Amino acid sequence: MENIFFDSWESIIRTFAVTIMGYVAMIVLLRASGKRTLSKMNAFDFVVTVALGSVLASLSLNKNVALADGITSFFVLIFLQYTITWLSVRIKQVKKVITSQPTLLLYKGELLQDALKRERITIEEINSAARNGGQEDLSVIDAMILESTGEITVIPTLKSNRLSTVKDAGNFPG
């Protein structure tokens, strides 16, 4: 239990320097990989983000992890994320594996109870999304969609017969 509050100035300086250098390296690699790496996250992107944070924490606090090892880990994670997202826009099967399909939760003012249960969405979350969308009554909303990012989109009025952005919800009627 010795050194519980303070080990040495060398340890503090190492932590300070390695954390800054690791952080800078991670930012450079993220910027080099493009905007997609930092976009709104689906589950796959979230896992990569958590992994990057874990690597930065290990690099910062574990004296057995060299800066070059941490930067290599950043590079590999970002490269894999870039590669998989690159493949997902070119190969439909890859996209299906890494991203979920949007789900229609409400249609023409009626809650779709099976979809709410399957997605584990509560009425409180529906009401919150409606309020955030400037709506006070669910019965006047034409559609609410749970996006692959976990965000709920409110569409007050469906104005078109084509509905191209709504029909990609897996349970869209018709």
Residue pairs with C-beta under 8 A, 6 or more apart in sequence:
11 63
14 63
15 60
15 61
18 59
18 60
18 67
18 70
19 56
19 59
19 60
21 67
22 56
22 59
22 60
22 67
22 70
22 71
22 74
23 56
25 67
25 70
25 71
25 74
26 52
26 56
26 74
29 71
29 74
29 75
29 78
30 37
30 38
30 78
33 78
33 79
33 81
33 82
34 82
36 82
36 85
37 45
37 48
37 78
37 81
37 82
37 85
39 45
40 149
40 151
41 49
41 149
42 98
42 99
42 100
42 148
42 149
43 99
43 100
44 81
44 84
44 98
44 99
45 81
48 77
48 78
48 80
48 81
51 77
52 74
52 77
52 78
55 70
55 73
55 74
55 77
56 70
56 74
58 65
58 70
59 65
59 67
59 69
59 70
59 73
84 94
84 98
85 98
87 94
88 94
88 95
88 98
88 99
89 95
99 148
100 148
101 148
101 168
101 169
101 170
102 145
102 146
102 147
102 148
102 168
102 169
102 170
103 115
103 118
103 119
103 145
103 146
103 169
103 170
103 171
104 112
104 115
104 143
104 144
104 145
104 166
104 169
104 170
104 171
104 172
104 173
105 111
105 112
105 115
105 116
105 119
105 121
105 126
105 144
105 145
105 146
105 152
106 112
106 126
106 138
106 141
106 143
106 144
107 142
107 143
107 172
107 173
108 142
108 143
109 138
109 139
109 140
109 141
109 142
111 123
111 126
111 138
112 171
115 121
115 146
115 171
116 122
116 123
116 126
119 146
121 146
121 152
125 152
126 138
126 144
126 152
127 138
129 144
129 152
129 153
129 154
130 136
130 137
130 138
130 141
130 144
130 154
132 154
133 141
133 153
133 154
133 156
134 156
135 141
135 154
135 156
140 156
141 154
141 155
141 156
142 155
142 156
142 157
142 158
143 154
143 155
143 158
143 166
144 152
144 153
144 154
144 155
145 152
145 153
145 155
145 166
145 169
146 152
147 153
155 166
158 166
163 172
166 172
